Amino acid sequence: MQINHRPDVIELNSSSIEDRLKHYLERDGLGVRRAVLGLFLEKHIFTTEEVYQHLKNDGFDVSYRGVSAMVGLMNTRLGIFRIDVTKSHNVYSLKETYRGVVRSLLNAKEELTSMTEDVDL
């Protein structure tokens, strides 16, 4: 039996995740989703409680349940997190495969924002 390795399939899957992530971030009116992804780029591993505390400290008006739901959704719908379920809490980490995609999407938004701030209307 011969296994056919198809890099084009992997590219399509990565592209699909990038498209879903772009769409997900487009609906991020308050910047909470971007802040969460930025956290995972800075430090590799977080519990839901740690994400919640970082967001609260950064001035976001969020609830623990809301943060838990958001991180869980990022995990299940986007597939960019690895989860380690323990008895007391879930530990999330950004999959290494998607670090570059997340970084480039966050940087693209920052560049666009800084360009529009320079324009006098």
C-alpha positions in Angstrom: 0.0 0.0 0.0 1.4 3.3 -1.1 0.7 6.5 1.0 0.3 9.6 -1.1 1.6 12.7 0.6 -0.2 15.7 -0.7 1.2 19.1 0.4 -1.6 20.9 -1.5 -4.1 19.3 0.9 -2.2 20.6 3.9 -2.0 24.1 2.3 -5.7 24.1 1.7 -6.4 23.2 5.4 -4.0 26.0 6.6 -5.7 28.4 4.2 -9.1 27.4 5.4 -8.0 28.0 9.0 -6.5 31.3 8.0 -9.8 32.3 6.3 -11.9 31.3 9.3 -9.5 33.2 11.7 -9.7 36.3 9.5 -13.5 36.2 9.5 -13.5 35.6 13.3 -11.3 38.6 13.9 -13.3 40.8 11.6 -16.2 40.5 14.1 -13.9 41.5 17.0 -15.4 45.0 17.7 -13.8 45.5 21.2 -10.4 43.8 20.4 -10.8 41.1 23.0 -10.2 38.2 20.5 -7.0 39.9 19.3 -5.9 40.4 22.9 -6.4 36.7 23.7 -4.5 35.6 20.6 -1.7 38.2 21.4 -1.4 36.6 24.9 -0.8 33.2 23.4 1.9 34.6 21.1 3.7 36.2 24.2 3.4 33.2 26.5 2.8 29.7 25.2 0.5 28.2 27.9 -2.6 29.6 29.7 -5.4 28.4 31.9 -8.8 30.1 31.4 -8.3 31.9 34.7 -5.0 33.3 33.5 -6.6 34.6 30.3 -9.4 36.1 32.2 -7.1 37.9 34.7 -5.0 39.3 31.8 -8.0 40.6 30.1 -9.4 42.2 33.3 -6.0 43.8 34.0 -5.9 45.2 30.5 -9.3 46.9 31.1 -11.6 44.6 29.2 -15.1 44.2 30.7 -15.4 40.4 30.5 -16.8 37.7 32.7 -15.0 34.4 33.5 -17.8 32.4 31.8 -17.5 34.6 28.7 -13.7 34.1 28.5 -14.1 30.4 29.0 -16.6 30.2 26.2 -14.5 32.4 23.9 -11.3 30.3 24.4 -13.3 27.1 24.1 -14.8 28.3 20.8 -11.4 29.3 19.5 -10.3 25.7 20.3 -13.3 23.9 18.7 -14.2 26.1 15.8 -10.8 27.3 14.7 -8.7 24.4 15.8 -5.7 26.5 16.6 -5.3 25.5 20.3 -4.1 22.4 22.0 -6.0 21.7 25.2 -4.8 19.7 28.2 -7.8 18.9 30.4 -7.0 18.3 34.1 -9.3 17.8 37.0 -9.1 21.4 38.2 -8.8 23.4 35.0 -8.1 23.4 31.2 -4.7 24.4 30.0 -4.6 25.9 26.5 -1.7 26.5 24.2 -1.5 27.8 20.6 -0.5 25.1 18.2 3.0 25.8 16.9 1.7 25.3 13.3 -0.5 28.4 13.6 1.8 30.8 15.4 2.9 32.4 12.1 -0.6 32.7 10.8 -1.9 34.3 14.0 1.1 36.7 14.2 0.7 37.8 10.6 -3.0 38.5 11.0 -2.5 40.4 14.2 0.3 42.4 12.6 -1.7 43.1 9.5 -4.5 44.7 11.5 -2.0 46.8 13.5 -0.4 48.0 10.3 -3.8 48.9 8.8 -4.9 50.7 12.0 -1.7 52.8 12.1 -2.0 53.7 8.5 -5.6 54.9 9.0 -4.6 56.9 12.0 -2.2 58.9 9.9 -5.0 60.0 7.4 -6.7 63.3 8.1 -10.4 63.1 7.2 
